[in-house]
């Protein structure tokens, strides 16, 4: 299923990378099998203060014309498959300062929306346990041993 990801970065690392202070009561548990329709931790600019903040949001794509918000989990596979070759967009660390800055020209931001260089990614096969959204443990991202 497209749209899956993991988030297991420690609180102090997130604070350093994004230069923000995370509330002590904010629930930031490691997640290893996040799927569309689940609650996620997201970084955004606060609509009230304009400051960076971590918030809980529902992950997925719900078209404005949809009468049923569950359609997003069904549509994400079809839409994503039609729009890209499944290479993730990863914002390089040196570009973080532009990503959430109000007033940044959209043309500058579009330049960041390119596939991350595959030579800089590390990937490996994982367990089929990842196929079920009810599974969510560090086992989901552990490399499978090669079968000879």
C-alpha angles and dihedrals in degrees: 000000000000121000095048123134144151130237116191102140115139120248095245091052092052090048091052096044096047099029097234138120116241117213112252090233094053110118106233104165119165112261123195106175109037113172134184114283094034127110113260139182110251134182115225144144112268111248088218104043104016089229123131113263141170114235138170113250136169110257118226148060120284113176115224090241095053117113091193121055091205089069088081093071090052095044099047093075095051096042097045093045090053095048106044147011092250095262109141124235107234117182109228114239092244089059097051090095091063100042101075100025114121111233097028108144111255090226089060091050093048088058087064093055097088130117113274112250106271091214088066095051126089114209138168140169115276135199122286086239085089088072092077119068089209090070114083117158138114087266086077092072100035114115116253115237112251112257109224 
